[in-house]
Amino acid sequence: MSVRSPFRSLRGISSVVALLAIGAVGCSDVSDAVDSAQDGAKKVARQRSVFSLSVGDCYNPNNKGEGTEILVEIVPCAEAHTGQVVGDFKIGEGSKYPGDDAIAAIADERCPAEAGKFAPDTWALPKGVALLHYTPTRESWATGDRAVSCSYTKESGTFTGALNAKSLKPEQTAYLNGSNGVYDALWANQSEKDTVEADFAGYKAQAKAVAAALDAHVKGMKGIDGAEVGKLRADLTKTAEQWRKAASAADTDTFYIAYDSAFTGIDPKKSVAARKELGLATTVPADEAEVWAS
């Protein structure tokens, strides 16, 4: 997790040092030194406080996105960059700092929804990006800071282009809203216990939430034309019924029987053909593919 700290401007320092370095090199190296100084000056000019980040900003962190961040380098999205801000919100007012864990929990809960508004097709995201956030520190909280910035950040390397560059058609948006809702319901209600026996009520609650999300997804697809979309809608209708059986199971054996086909029914691979028909990304993200492969 990346966190904010009070901002103290460092503008001008790096560029001055770079320009002074020119005088210490030989004539044959002057051109390289000038280029280096220009690059350094441009980077300094692009520095911005994390307090002033805006949704849509593409940037490069100065400390690899770890620990306390003071400044980041804002760059055009067409250039290689490490991250892009995809959402922001403010934590409710309060005089007492909630604590690092509480702040992180709020960001973990809210950032996926905010990111989904900006880049709803997670399958279209560059490989290796993760959702991170900049949050207030205890010190910045005392100065009135309540803002959280959510960003998709490349875990290693860079990517180019804005994540929301493609305009979505109404039918694409409707599909993605429903599909995202299903997986949000699945993971947001995931029990902390590893087995159904250890938290039968929790697993049943998850099944109920997924069934409701599937019903909404199926309803949203009724107005979408396409043979593959129609097939998927029919399959998900049956899958929703299995989730409802799991939710109403009287014992764990009955739950497992329903859950096996219910979970298999929402395997992302089953939606590839419909996605292709809708003109959406068709490569299942590696982390999702791994879950259903196990």
C-alpha positions in Angstrom: 0.0 0.0 0.0 1.2 3.5 -0.8 0.4 6.2 1.7 0.6 10.0 1.7 2.8 12.2 3.8 2.8 16.0 4.2 4.1 17.7 1.1 7.3 19.7 1.1 8.3 20.9 -2.3 11.5 19.7 -3.8 11.1 21.5 -7.1 14.3 23.0 -8.6 16.9 21.0 -6.7 17.4 18.2 -9.2 17.5 20.5 -12.2 20.1 22.8 -10.6 22.3 19.8 -9.8 22.0 18.5 -13.3 22.9 21.8 -14.9 25.9 22.4 -12.7 27.2 19.0 -13.7 27.7 20.2 -17.2 30.7 22.3 -16.2 32.5 19.2 -14.9 32.7 17.3 -18.1 34.8 17.5 -21.2 33.7 19.1 -24.5 33.0 15.8 -26.2 30.6 14.9 -23.4 28.7 18.3 -23.4 26.0 17.1 -25.7 25.2 14.0 -23.5 25.3 16.2 -20.4 22.9 18.7 -21.9 20.5 15.9 -22.9 20.8 14.4 -19.4 20.2 17.9 -17.8 17.2 18.5 -20.1 15.7 15.1 -19.1 16.3 15.9 -15.5 14.7 19.3 -15.8 11.7 17.9 -17.6 11.2 15.3 -14.8 11.4 17.9 -12.1 8.9 20.1 -14.0 6.5 17.2 -14.0 6.6 16.6 -10.3 3.3 16.9 -8.5 2.3 16.4 -4.9 0.2 13.3 -4.3 -2.3 15.6 -2.7 -3.2 17.1 -6.1 -3.6 13.9 -8.1 -6.7 13.8 -10.3 -8.6 10.9 -11.9 -7.1 10.1 -15.3 -3.5 11.3 -14.4 -0.8 9.0 -15.6 2.3 9.0 -13.4 5.6 7.4 -12.3 6.2 7.1 -8.6 9.5 8.2 -7.2 9.8 5.5 -4.6 8.5 2.5 -6.6 5.0 3.0 -5.1 6.1 1.7 -1.7 5.8 3.4 1.7 5.3 7.1 2.0 5.0 9.0 -1.3 5.5 12.8 -1.4 5.8 13.5 -5.1 5.1 11.6 -8.3 6.0 12.4 -11.9 2.9 13.2 -14.0 3.4 12.2 -17.7 1.3 12.1 -20.8 -0.6 8.8 -20.9 0.9 8.2 -24.4 4.3 7.9 -22.8 5.4 4.9 -20.8 4.3 5.1 -17.2 3.8 3.0 -14.1 0.4 3.9 -13.0 -2.9 5.8 -13.7 -5.3 7.3 -11.2 -8.6 5.6 -11.8 -10.7 6.9 -8.9 -10.8 9.0 -5.8 -13.0 9.7 -2.8 -12.9 11.3 0.6 -13.2 9.5 3.9 -16.0 10.8 6.2 -15.0 13.8 8.3 -13.8 13.1 11.8 -11.4 14.6 14.3 -9.7 11.3 15.3 -7.5 9.4 12.9 -9.1 5.9 12.4 -5.7 4.2 12.2 -3.6 2.7 9.4 -5.5 -0.5 9.2 -9.0 1.1 9.2 -7.9 3.6 6.5 -6.5 0.7 4.4 -9.7 -1.3 4.9 -11.8 1.6 3.6 -9.6 2.1 0.6 -9.6 -1.7 -0.2 -13.4 -1.7 -0.1 -14.0 1.5 -2.1 -11.3 1.6 -4.7 -12.5 -1.4 -6.7 -15.9 0.3 -7.2 -14.3 3.6 -8.1 -11.9 1.9 -10.5 -14.8 0.0 -12.1 -16.4 3.3 -13.1 -13.3 4.4 -14.9 -12.1 1.1 -16.4 -15.0 -1.3 -16.2 -13.5 -4.1 -18.4 -10.8 -5.5 -16.2 -9.9 -8.1 -18.9 -8.6 -5.2 -21.0 -6.2 -4.0 -18.4 -2.4 -4.4 -19.1 -0.9 -7.6 -17.8 0.6 -7.2 -14.3 -1.3 -4.2 -13.1 -2.7 -4.1 -9.5 -5.1 -1.7 -7.8 -3.2 0.4 -5.2 -4.1 3.5 -3.3 -2.7 6.7 -1.8 -4.2 7.3 1.6 -3.9 9.9 4.4 -1.2 9.4 7.1 -1.7 10.3 10.7 0.2 13.5 10.1 -1.7 14.6 7.0 -5.0 13.7 8.7 -4.3 16.3 11.3 -4.1 18.9 8.6 -7.5 18.0 7.2 -6.5 15.4 4.6 -9.3 12.9 3.9 -8.6 12.1 0.2 -7.9 8.6 -1.2 -6.6 8.2 -4.7 -7.0 4.8 -6.4 -4.7 3.8 -9.1 -3.9 0.8 -11.4 -0.1 0.4 -11.1 2.2 -1.9 -13.0 3.9 -4.2 -10.6 7.0 -4.2 -12.8 7.8 -2.3 -15.9 5.5 0.2 -17.6 2.6 0.5 -19.9 1.3 3.1 -22.4 -2.1 4.5 -23.2 -5.0 5.6 -21.0 -7.0 2.7 -19.4 -10.3 4.2 -20.4 -9.4 5.2 -23.9 -12.1 3.1 -25.5 -15.7 4.4 -25.4 -18.2 1.6 -24.6 -21.5 1.0 -26.2 -24.6 0.7 -24.0 -24.8 -3.1 -24.5 -21.1 -3.4 -23.5 -21.7 -1.3 -20.4 -24.7 -3.3 -19.4 -22.9 -6.6 -19.8 -19.8 -5.4 -17.8 -21.9 -3.9 -15.0 -23.7 -7.3 -14.6 -20.6 -9.4 -14.9 -18.5 -7.3 -12.5 -21.4 -7.4 -10.1 -21.2 -11.2 -10.0 -17.5 -11.4 -9.2 -17.8 -8.5 -6.8 -20.5 -10.4 -4.9 -18.3 -13.5 -4.9 -15.2 -12.0 -3.5 -16.7 -9.3 -1.3 -18.6 -12.1 0.6 -15.8 -14.6 0.7 -15.5 -16.2 4.1 -12.2 -16.0 6.0 -12.6 -19.6 6.8 -11.1 -22.2 4.5 -13.9 -24.8 4.8 -17.7 -24.7 4.6 -17.9 -26.6 7.9 -16.0 -23.8 9.7 -18.4 -21.1 8.5 -21.5 -22.7 7.0 -23.6 -19.5 7.5 -20.9 -17.4 5.9 -20.7 -19.5 2.8 -24.5 -19.6 2.5 -24.6 -15.8 2.7 -22.0 -15.7 -0.1 -24.1 -18.0 -2.3 -27.2 -15.8 -1.7 -25.3 -12.7 -2.7 -23.9 -14.3 -5.9 -27.4 -15.7 -6.8 -28.8 -12.2 -6.5 -26.0 -10.7 -8.6 -26.5 -13.4 -11.3 -30.2 -12.6 -11.4 -29.4 -8.9 -12.0 -26.8 -9.9 -14.7 -29.3 -12.1 -16.5 -31.9 -9.4 -16.4 -29.4 -6.9 -17.8 -28.6 -9.2 -20.8 -32.2 -9.6 -21.8 -32.0 -6.5 -24.0 -28.7 -7.5 -25.7 -28.8 -9.2 -29.1 -26.5 -12.0 -30.1 -26.6 -15.8 -30.2 -23.6 -16.2 -27.9 -25.0 -13.7 -25.4 -28.2 -15.7 -25.5 -26.5 -18.9 -24.7 -24.6 -17.4 -21.8 -27.8 -15.9 -20.5 -29.4 -19.3 -20.5 -26.4 -20.9 -18.8 -26.2 -18.2 -16.1 -29.9 -18.6 -15.4 -29.3 -22.3 -14.5 -26.2 -21.3 -12.6 -28.1 -18.8 -10.5 -30.5 -21.6 -9.5 -27.5 -23.7 -8.3 -26.3 -20.8 -6.2 -29.8 -20.4 -4.7 -29.8 -24.2 -3.8 -26.4 -23.7 -2.1 -27.8 -20.7 -0.2 -30.7 -22.6 1.1 -28.9 -25.9 1.8 -29.8 -27.5 5.1 -26.5 -29.3 5.5 -22.9 -29.1 4.2 -23.3 -32.1 1.9 -26.2 -30.5 0.1 -24.3 -27.3 -0.1 -21.2 -28.9 -1.7 -23.3 -30.7 -4.3 -24.9 -27.4 -5.4 -21.7 -25.3 -5.0 -19.7 -27.5 -7.3 -21.8 -26.8 -10.4 -22.5 -23.2 -9.2 -18.9 -22.2 -9.0 -18.1 -24.0 -12.3 -21.0 -22.1 -13.9 -19.3 -18.7 -13.4 -15.9 -19.8 -14.8 -14.8 -16.8 -16.8 -13.8 -19.0 -19.7 -17.5 -19.6 -20.3 -18.0 -16.0 -21.2 -15.3 -15.6 -23.8 -17.6 -16.3 -26.8 -20.2 -13.7 -25.6 -17.5 -11.2 -24.9 -16.1 -11.6 -28.4 -19.6 -11.1 -29.9 -19.9 -7.9 -27.9 -16.5 -6.6 -29.0 -14.9 -6.8 -25.5 -11.6 -8.2 -24.4 -11.4 -12.0 -24.5 -8.3 -12.9 -22.6 -9.1 -14.2 -19.2 -6.8 -12.4 -16.6 -4.2 -14.8 -15.3 -5.3 -14.5 -11.7 -8.9 -15.4 -12.5 -7.8 -18.3 -14.8 -5.7 -19.7 -12.0 -8.6 -19.7 -9.6 -10.9 -21.7 -11.8 -8.0 -24.0 -13.0 -7.4 -25.2 -9.4 
